[in-house]
Amino acid sequence: MGRYLLERIAYSGLVVLGVVIVVFAIMRLTGDPTPLLLPIGFTQEDLQRVRREMELDQPLHAQLRSYMTKVMRGNFGKSLRHHDSAMALVIERMPATLWLTAAAMAVTVLVALPLGIVAALRRDSLVDVAASAVALTGQSMPTFWLGIIFILIFGLKLGWLPTSGSGSVRHLVLPSIALGAFSAGLTTRLVRSSLLEVLSQQYVRTARSKGLAERLVILKHALRNAAIPVVTVVGLQLGTLLGGAIVTETVFGYPGMARLAVEAVFYRDFPVVQAFVVITAIIMVTINLVVDLCYVVLDPRITYA
């Protein structure tokens, strides 16, 4: 297990390094940001001075070498727009995005597990059809469209919940439901299909033949084995939710790091975009590592060489 962890950490470091280099290259291909930072009527001398201060007058390989040296020390430079540390800006907004992602994942789990289990236990019944319809509806509605509908109905017309900002649990309700709807639909269908497959196995029939209560058969034998593919997809869905937060935060005016990154892209604020992508990559590789370790807990037969 120790060797496996070291290997995964090393691979994760290579992934993050690759992300840093790719994002550096892509941001440079978007064009020169200095004209956006200067007032109207700037001179060529002003342009050259700012480019020299930002080291954009150097060859690309020299910029990359200087950038990597700073990144190794955790320094992504100063925001071109806010004139503050890019990493500090992203970290300041990160808790809001993590709370939104966690709330959306809670919506996913609280909806998907009961619906998927009930649909599997009552296969081909009216409950199964209704659960499948709810799941397909959640997967069919785009996040931005669902967010706008929520704002119109629950925010503007009924006035039940705030439609923008943060600071309380009420601010999380609408964006978390809009963000988690797709993942809830996908996970519901997966829980149903995975549990149906497990219920047809010989060991489940053996447990029932021994006279075990149906509740124990489902909870102790069926659900635990059906959870392995579900855990895999839930881990992947966390990444989807982090990515979907970009749209959700923009629609709801939610002050998270994803919205900060969108604004940084429009202003070609290289340091902020790079800091955001690297932090997101670190979160994702950490989630994948945790998911792999969860397999051992769910199925002790799984070992890591």
HUJO-V511149 format. One record per pair of residues at least 24 apart in sequence whose C-alpha atoms are under 8 Angstrom apart, sorted by the first residue. I is the first residue (numbers start at 1). J is the second residue. D is the distance in whole Angstrom. If there is no record, write none. Layout:
i=I j=J d=D
i=I j=J d=D
//
This chain:
i=1 j=303 d=8
i=1 j=304 d=6
i=1 j=305 d=7
i=3 j=305 d=8
i=4 j=304 d=6
i=4 j=305 d=7
i=8 j=289 d=7
i=12 j=282 d=8
i=12 j=285 d=6
i=15 j=281 d=8
i=16 j=278 d=7
i=16 j=281 d=6
i=16 j=282 d=7
i=19 j=277 d=8
i=19 j=278 d=7
i=19 j=281 d=7
i=20 j=274 d=7
i=20 j=277 d=8
i=20 j=278 d=6
i=21 j=64 d=8
i=23 j=274 d=6
i=23 j=277 d=8
i=24 j=64 d=8
i=24 j=270 d=8
i=24 j=274 d=7
i=27 j=268 d=8
i=27 j=270 d=6
i=30 j=268 d=8
i=33 j=267 d=7
i=33 j=268 d=6
i=33 j=269 d=7
i=36 j=267 d=7
i=37 j=80 d=7
i=37 j=81 d=7
i=76 j=271 d=6
i=76 j=272 d=8
i=76 j=274 d=7
i=76 j=275 d=6
i=77 j=271 d=6
i=78 j=271 d=6
i=78 j=272 d=8
i=79 j=269 d=6
i=79 j=270 d=8
i=79 j=271 d=6
i=79 j=272 d=6
i=80 j=269 d=5
i=80 j=270 d=8
i=80 j=271 d=7
i=81 j=264 d=8
i=81 j=267 d=7
i=81 j=269 d=7
i=86 j=271 d=6
i=86 j=272 d=5
i=86 j=275 d=6
i=87 j=272 d=7
i=87 j=275 d=6
i=87 j=276 d=8
i=89 j=272 d=8
i=90 j=257 d=6
i=90 j=260 d=8
i=90 j=272 d=7
i=90 j=275 d=7
i=90 j=276 d=6
i=91 j=257 d=8
i=92 j=257 d=8
i=93 j=255 d=7
i=93 j=256 d=5
i=93 j=257 d=5
i=93 j=260 d=8
i=94 j=256 d=6
i=94 j=257 d=5
i=95 j=256 d=8
i=96 j=166 d=8
i=96 j=255 d=7
i=96 j=256 d=5
i=96 j=257 d=7
i=97 j=242 d=8
i=97 j=245 d=7
i=97 j=256 d=5
i=97 j=257 d=6
i=97 j=258 d=7
i=100 j=172 d=6
i=100 j=175 d=7
i=100 j=176 d=6
i=100 j=245 d=8
i=101 j=176 d=7
i=101 j=238 d=7
i=101 j=241 d=6
i=101 j=242 d=6
i=101 j=245 d=7
i=103 j=172 d=7
i=103 j=176 d=6
i=104 j=175 d=8
i=104 j=176 d=4
i=104 j=177 d=6
i=104 j=179 d=6
i=104 j=180 d=4
i=104 j=241 d=7
i=105 j=180 d=6
i=105 j=238 d=7
i=105 j=241 d=8
i=107 j=176 d=7
i=107 j=177 d=6
i=107 j=180 d=6
i=107 j=181 d=8
i=107 j=184 d=7
i=108 j=180 d=6
i=108 j=181 d=7
i=108 j=183 d=6
i=108 j=184 d=4
i=108 j=185 d=8
i=108 j=187 d=7
i=109 j=184 d=7
i=109 j=187 d=8
i=111 j=184 d=6
i=111 j=188 d=8
i=112 j=184 d=5
i=112 j=185 d=7
i=112 j=187 d=6
i=112 j=188 d=4
i=112 j=189 d=8
i=112 j=191 d=7
i=113 j=187 d=8
i=113 j=188 d=6
i=113 j=191 d=7
i=115 j=188 d=6
i=116 j=187 d=8
i=116 j=188 d=5
i=116 j=189 d=6
i=116 j=190 d=8
i=116 j=191 d=5
i=116 j=192 d=4
i=117 j=191 d=7
i=117 j=192 d=6
i=117 j=195 d=7
i=119 j=192 d=6
i=120 j=192 d=5
i=120 j=193 d=7
i=120 j=195 d=6
i=120 j=196 d=6
i=121 j=196 d=8
i=132 j=188 d=8
i=132 j=189 d=7
i=134 j=185 d=7
i=135 j=184 d=7
i=135 j=185 d=4
i=135 j=186 d=7
i=135 j=188 d=6
i=135 j=189 d=7
i=136 j=185 d=6
i=136 j=186 d=8
i=137 j=185 d=7
i=138 j=181 d=5
i=138 j=182 d=5
i=138 j=183 d=8
i=138 j=184 d=7
i=138 j=185 d=5
i=139 j=181 d=7
i=139 j=182 d=4
i=139 j=183 d=7
i=139 j=184 d=8
i=139 j=185 d=5
i=139 j=186 d=7
i=140 j=182 d=7
i=141 j=182 d=7
i=142 j=182 d=8
i=143 j=178 d=6
i=143 j=179 d=6
i=143 j=181 d=8
i=143 j=182 d=8
i=143 j=244 d=8
i=143 j=247 d=7
i=143 j=248 d=7
i=144 j=178 d=8
i=144 j=247 d=6
i=144 j=248 d=7
i=144 j=251 d=7
i=146 j=178 d=6
i=147 j=174 d=7
i=147 j=175 d=7
i=147 j=178 d=5
i=147 j=248 d=7
i=147 j=251 d=7
i=147 j=252 d=7
i=148 j=251 d=7
i=150 j=174 d=7
i=150 j=178 d=8
i=151 j=252 d=8
i=163 j=252 d=6
i=163 j=253 d=8
i=164 j=252 d=5
i=164 j=253 d=5
i=164 j=254 d=6
i=165 j=252 d=7
i=165 j=253 d=6
i=165 j=254 d=5
i=165 j=255 d=6
i=166 j=254 d=6
i=166 j=255 d=7
i=175 j=248 d=6
i=175 j=249 d=8
i=175 j=252 d=7
i=178 j=248 d=7
i=179 j=241 d=7
i=179 j=244 d=7
i=179 j=245 d=7
i=179 j=248 d=6
i=180 j=241 d=7
i=183 j=237 d=6
i=183 j=241 d=8
i=187 j=230 d=7
i=187 j=233 d=7
i=187 j=234 d=7
i=190 j=230 d=7
i=191 j=226 d=7
i=191 j=227 d=8
i=191 j=230 d=6
i=194 j=226 d=5
i=194 j=227 d=8
i=194 j=229 d=7
i=194 j=230 d=8
i=195 j=222 d=7
i=195 j=223 d=7
i=195 j=226 d=5
i=197 j=226 d=8
i=198 j=222 d=6
i=198 j=225 d=7
i=198 j=226 d=6
i=224 j=298 d=6
i=225 j=298 d=7
i=225 j=299 d=7
i=227 j=298 d=8
i=228 j=295 d=7
i=228 j=298 d=7
i=231 j=291 d=7
i=231 j=294 d=8
i=232 j=291 d=6
i=235 j=287 d=6
i=235 j=288 d=7
i=235 j=291 d=6
i=236 j=288 d=8
i=238 j=287 d=8
i=239 j=284 d=6
i=242 j=280 d=8
//
